[in-house]
Structure formats: C-alpha cells, structure tokens
Amino acid sequence: MKITDTARAEEVKRHVRVYISVFVALMALTIITVTISYLHLSVTAAVIVALIIATIKGSLVASYFMHLISERKIIFAVLALTVIFFIGMMFLPLLGHSDTVTYKYVP
C-alpha cells in the first residue's frame, strides 16, 4: 500500500495540531505559574505548587517534544525509576531534620 501525498499532508497536520496544543498548554501553565507567584502563599505551599506545575510542564515536554510518548516500555521504566529517586531526594532533607541535636546552655 502506497502512502499518498494527501495522507502524508494530513498526518503532518495532525502532528502540528498536537504540537500547537502542547505549546498552548505550556504557555497556559507558565501564565498560571506567574499568576500564582503573586498570591501570598507560604513558602511551603508555593514550592509545592511550583513543583507540581513544573512536573506537568516537564512531562509534556518530555512526552511530546522528546517523543517519549511513543517509545518502548524500557524508556518508561527508566523514567519511573528516575521519578522514584527524585521523590526520594526530595524527602531526604526531612530525615536530616530529625537528627538535630539541641544543647542546653549552661552558664
């Protein structure tokens, strides 16, 4: 079966439509990020919201612009392992926080 030029043009238009949709989503998330920066959130809440938005944006870029959405299972296994280690590294400072030693001041 030979692919015609019309079929190729339609496929290209479909891919361009997807890329434009992802671009619009990235721009919307950027606007949301800037808007949220003007809200008076606590530092913890601001960091959590920023990390959630950055994770969504990074996932969109990796999935569509780096073509990971159509890759094999091994790519997703490596990506999942990376996410697990990232989450572990995010919670690592909490372990050190409980190790603080308090000294009594003796005059």
Protein Blocks (a to p, Z undefined) as FASTA:
>chain_A
ZZdfklmmmmmmmmmmmmmmmmmmmmmmmmmmmmmmmpccdfklmmmmmmmmmmmmmmmm
mmmmnopmmmcfklmmmmmmmmmmmmmmmmmmmmmmmmpccddddZZ
